[in-house]
């Protein structure tokens, strides 16, 4: 029992420590934004750990030596962390908070933490063998741990319905297996569930920076009541991880765009943006759809980021994730089912979309309307971007308009995918529709907080200038 507890402590402490090193290397300190710091360290640490695990896999290092992954990931971070990047100034405070307001918001944050931990512990008695969390994500993790080297892994994955899915989730579960020395059917969820905890904290930190406590609480409470968020707290699906990446990216975008060009705090916030994108892209294939929607929104608004946004080594992270995942799939011959891969070889999404448009499109549209207007779901927040684009404040502000268009294009793209599905439509909608749309809900809440802050501001953009600490 004590041995298992110590192993679990190491499993959690290693990525958390990497996250602290990563934030220090970027010049982020806890005193600048304690809530944000607590939210960001876990996903950044998981990203570094998974990159090191992927490298060990490529080098054919046996799982018994995967304890080398944390020091391998820490090595390039240590020089910058030891030297200490410049300490950015705290962001200016637009709205003073009373002591009572701070206590109210802290109570809400703690309530969300308690709920996430309670649901995670409650699920710990059920083995991770059912549904997609067992048959897809955990199964791929087991294959990485048990079926290596290459030949056995390739053959085993050909029986999967989504062999091309990104590796971040399975790598984190395989990390648990390797440190316990066996396939652990219960605790393998822990790294994924901690991503959902980080999702709650990251959403709270982003909203807290923009709004007074009573308004922030009004926007955050629906997320706690959302069935898909609660499900993510108790399972090992990657949807909460993807949602976390989107929140980090949007929060980084809003924080960086609120600063004057060349501000010292802009660099770490830009890094938060691109690392969030990398985290989302490596979590699920829908991440590529959302990034494409964001690029399309930037083009449609004719407000591409200024020159300082595009250069820089930090942009290598999302590019490296895409290149690594593409190389991995090409290496093993894995093809997405949307592009004609198994289990419907040769019949990809374009052909099915054209053939099924008349029969599927009305049913998908009705399912979308039912979900977005359902009082039991927080997905209704995704209805707000369309009318909000009519507001002058949103139309004239690229940091608000571009994310609104990206959210709308993402919702549209998700539903178009269902029109061309090879799975029975009713089954596909019933088992995944609400969960997949829920990936966008936390980011939509952050965007809505930015819109409300802009509408409350006495001068354009004044309320988006940020707030420093929790």
N, C-alpha and C positions, 0 to 999 in steps of 0.2 A: 504493500500500500504506500509506504513512504517512498519506495523506489519509484513507483509510478508518479507520485506527486512531484518528485524532483525532476523526473523526465518531462512532465508537463510544464513545469516551471521553466526549464531550459528551452522547450519548444516555443514558449511565448516570449521569453526574455531575449532570445537571439534576434528575431526580427524587430522587436521593440528597441533593442540597443542599436541596431543598424539604422532605424528611423531617427533616433536621437543624433547619431553621427551624421546622417544625411542632412538633417535640418541645421546642425551646427556648421557643416560645410557650406551650406547655402546662406549662412548669416542670420538664421532665424533663431530667436531666443524665446523662452517661455514667457518672459516678462512682457513681451510685445503683444501677445494674444494667447493667454493661457488656455482658453477653450480651443482655439484653432490649433495650437501646438499639440494638445492632447489628441485631437482628431487626426492630424496629419502624420504623426510619427509612425502609426501602424501601417497604413498603406504604402508609405515610402519605404519602410523597412521590409515589407513583404515583396515589394518590387525588386529591391536589391537582392534579397535572399533568393527569390525565384530565378533571377538572372544568373546567379552563381550556381544554383542547382541545374539550370539548363546547360551551363557550360560543363559541369561535371558529367552530365548525361552524354553530351556530345563527345567528351573525352573518354567515355566508357569506364568511368570510375564507379566501382561497386557501391551499392547503398550503404554498406557498413562504414564507408568513409565519407558519407555525406555530411558528417559533422564539420567537415572542412569548409562547407559553403559559407557560414557566417564570417570566419576570418578571411576567406577569399573575397567576399563582398566588401569587407571593412578595409582591406588594404588600400584601394584607391581613394577612399574617403578620409583616411587618417591624416594625411598631410594637410588638407584644407581644414579639417576639423581641429587639428592641433594648432595650426597657424591662426585660425579664427578669422572668418570673413568679416568685412566691415559691419559694424553693428548699425543696422538701419534705424532711423528715427521712428518713434511710434507714429502711427497715422493720427491726424487731428481728430478731436472728438466733436462731432456735429451736435449731439444732443446729450445734455447732462442727465445722468441717471440718479435718482434718489436711492437711498439705502433700501427702502421698501421695494422699489423696482428691481434692484439687483437680487434681493432675496426671492422675489416672485419668480424671476427668470431662472435663478439657480435651482429653485424647487422643481420647476418644469424639467430642466435638464436632468436632475437627479431622478425624477419620476421616469423619464424615458430610459435612463440607464438601468434603473431597477427593472423595468418591464423587459428590456432586451436581455438582461442577465437571467431573469426569472424564466423567460421562455426558452433560453438556451439550456439552462439546467433542467427544466422540465422535459426537454427533448433528449436529454442524455441517457435516458433509460431505453430508448428505441434505437436499434442498430441501423446504421446508414446503409440499407440494402434495398429500399423501396423507391419507386418512382424514378424520376430522372436523377435525383441526387445519388441514388445507389446504382442505377443501371447505366448512367452516363458519366457523371463527374467522379464519383468514387471508383467506378470501374476503371476509368482511365488512369486514376491515381494508382490503383492496384497494379495495372499493367505496367506503369512506369517503374514500380517498385519490384514486381515479381517477374515480369516477362522480358526484362532486359537480358541479353543484348538485342540487337536490332531485329533479327529474323522473327523471333517469337512475338515481339511487340507488334510488328507489322501485320502478321497473320491474325493476331488476336483483335486488332483494331478494325480489321476489314469487316468484322461482324457487327460493328457499332453503327448506329444510324447517323452519328455526327463525328466521324473520326478526325475531321478537320478543325474541330473546335479549339480555341486558344488554350494555352497550357497553364495560365497563372493559377487557376483554381486547383487543377490536379497536382501541380507541383507543390503547392502548399499542403495538400493532403498527403502527398507522398513524403514530404518532409516529416510529418507526424509518424508515418509508418516506419521510416528509416530510423528515427530516434528511439522508437519503442522496440525496434528489432522484429516487428511482426505486423500483420495487417490488423490494425486497431479499428473496430467497427463502431466505436462510440465517440472517442476523443478526436477523431480525424476532422470533425466539424469545427473544432475550436478556432482555428485561424480564419475560417470563413465567417463564423459568427462574430468574431471580433471586428471583421470588416463592416458588418452591419452596425455594431456599436459605434465604430468610427463614422459611419454614414450619419447616424443621429447627431453625433457631436459636431461633425463638419457642417451639417445643415443648420444647427443651432448657432455655430460660430459665424456663419455667413449672414444669417438673419439678424443676429445680435448687433453686428457692425452697422446695420442699416436703419434699424427701427427702435423705438422705445419699447420697454418690456411688455406692455399690455398688447401692443400691436403684434410684436414678435410672437407672443404666446398664442394669439388668435390664429396666426398662420401655421404654427408648428403643431398645435393640438390635433388637427385632422390627420397629420402623418402618423401620430401614435394610434389613432383609431382605425387606420387603414389596414385591412386584412392582409394585403400583400407585404407590407412592412413587417407585421407581426410574424408572418410566415417565414420571411427572410431571417428573422432572429433565431429561428429554431431549426433551420435546414442548412444544407451545404450547397444550395443552388448558387450560381454565379450572378444572378440578377442584382442582388444587393451590392456586389462588388462593382458591377457596371454603373449602377446608380451613384456609388461613391466616387468613381472616377469622374463622372459628369459634374458632380457638385464641386469637386476640387478644381476642375477646369473652369467652370463658370465663376466660382469665387475668385480664382486667380485673375481671370479676365476683368471682373468688376473692380477688384482692388487695384490692379495695375492701370486700368484706364482712368481711374479716379485720381491718379497721381500725375503731377507735371512731368514732362519728358526729362529724363536724366535723374529723377529722384532716386536716392540710394535704396529706398524700399522697393523699387520697381523690379529689380533683378530677381529677388527671391519669389516675388509674386508671379513673375513670368515663368519661373521654374515650377511653381505650383500648378500653373496652367498646363504646361507641357507634360509634366509628370502625371497629372490627372488624366490627360488624353492617353498617355501610354498605359496607365492602369486600366482605363476603359477598353482600349483596343485589345489588351491581352486578357480581358475577362470573358467577353463573348463576342460573337460575330456581329451582333447588332451595333457594337461600338463603331465599326467601319461605316455603317449606315448613318450614325449620328455625326461622325466627323465629316462625312460627305455632305450632310445637311448643313452643318456649320459653315463649310467652305462655300456651298451654294448660297447660303444666307449672306455671307460676306460679299460675294459677287453681286447679288441682287441689290444690296444696300449701297453698293459702290463705295464702301468704306473699308477697304483692306487696311490692315494694321500698318502703322507708319514704319519706316525703314528699320528702326531699332528693334522691332519685334521679330523680324525674320532671321537675321544672322544670329549666330551664337551656337555653342556646343549643346545647349540644353535641348535644342530641337532634334538632336540626334536620338533622343529617347523614343519618341513615338515612331520615328522613321526606323529605328533599330528593331522595335517590336514588330512592326509590319514586315520588315525584311526577314527577321528570324522566323516568324510564324510561316511566312510564305516558303522559305527555304525548307523548314521542317516538313511541311505538307508535300512539297515537291520531292523531297528525299524519300518519303515513304509512299508516295503515290496517292495521297489522300485528296479527295475532291469533295467540295460542298455539294449537298443534295440539291441546292438551288441551281447549281451549274451542271447537273446531270450525273452527279456521283451517286453511289448506292444510298438507299435501296431502290432508287428509280433510275438506273444507269441509262444515259443517253437522252433522258427526257428532263430537261432543265426547266427552271422557272419561266423563262420567256415563252416557251411553247405551251406550258400548262396555263400560264396567265391568259394567253390569247384564246385557248380552248375553253377555259372555265369562266371567262369574264361575265357572260350573261347569267350564269347560274350562281356563281359565288359572290359577285360584287354586291348585289342587294343584301345578301345574308351577312356579309362582312360589315357593310355599312350599318345595318341594324344592330349588330353586335357592338360596334363602336359607339353608337348613340346610347344604347342601353348602359354600357359601362361608364361613359362620360357623365351621364345624368343619374347614375345610381347613387343614392344617398349613403350607401354602405361603403363607397369607395372614395378615396381622395383624388381619383383620376379627373374629377371635374375641374381641377385647377388648370388642366390642359385646354379647357375651353376659353380661358381668359386671354391668351395672346391674340386671338383674332379680333375681338372688339378693341383691345388695348392699342392695336396698331392705328386705330382711328384717332387716338388722343394725340394732341400736338406734342406733348412732352415726349411720348414714345417715338413719334415720327421723326423728330428732330434730333434724337439722341441715339447714336449708333450703338452705344453699349447696352441699350435697351431694345432697339429695333432688331439688331442682328440675332440675339438669342431668341427673340419672339419668333422670327421667321424660321430659325433652326428648329425650335420646338414644333412648329406647325408642320414643317417638312418631315420631321422625324415621325410624327404621328401618322401622317399620310403614308410615308414609306412603309411603316410597320403593317398597316392595313393592306397595302398593295401586295405585300409578301404573302398574306393569307389568301389572297385571290388566286395566287399561283401555287398553292400548297399541293404536295402529292399525297398528304395525309387526309383521311376523312375530315371534312371541314368542321363538322360539329364536334368531333373529338379534339381536333387541333385547337379550336376556339375554347372549348371547355377546360382543357388542360394547361393552356399557356397564355391565352389572350390577356387576362387581367394581370398576370405576373409580368409579362413582357412590357405592357403599357406602363406598369408601375415603375419600370426603370427610369422613366422620365419625370415622375412626380416630385421627388426631392429637388431636382434642379429647377423645375417649374416653380416650386415654392420660393426658392432663392431669387429667381428672376422676378416673381411677383413682389417680393419684399423690396427689391431695387426700384420697381415701378412705383410702389406706394411711397418709398422714401423720396423719389424724385417729385412726385405730386405734392408732397408735404413741404418740399424745400422752398425757402423764400427766394432763392435765386437758382438758375439752371445749374444742376449738378452739385449744388452745395451739400446736399444730404448724402451724396455718394462719396464724399471725401474720406470716409472711413472712421473707425473708432479703434482705440488701441488695445485695451486689455480686458480680460474677464475679471 
